[in-house]
Amino acid sequence: MEVFINPDKFSLTPALSLLSWTDDLVNVFHKAKRALAEATLLSHPQPDAPTAIMSNVSDIAVGAVL
């Protein structure tokens, strides 16, 4: 994620080239992994809360969440 926030900090390489896996990249990977895990924690729904279905569609994929 940080590569998108601070692109000057990381050099983007062409396809099929070797990635230089630095300590900074390891830290960014772990931060991104933690952020995704925390964002997707399951919780018990409230029975009286409204329910919604959110969806999106593109030319190649469909996604939805309840």
Phi, psi and omega in degrees: 000322183295334178298333177276329180281317181237070185297335180292338182285335184236138177267130177276136184250154178294159178302148179069013174260160181284140178268131176276101187275090184270170176299324177299317179293323177298316179297318178297317179300314181293322177296317179295319180297317178296316181298318178293320180295318180290326181288338185250015178298135179283145175226160179282128181290152175270123185301330183267002180278149178293150179246139180223150173251122178252135180218161174213153183220141172227186179291341186237352184206161175229138178226150179205156177214144178257000000 
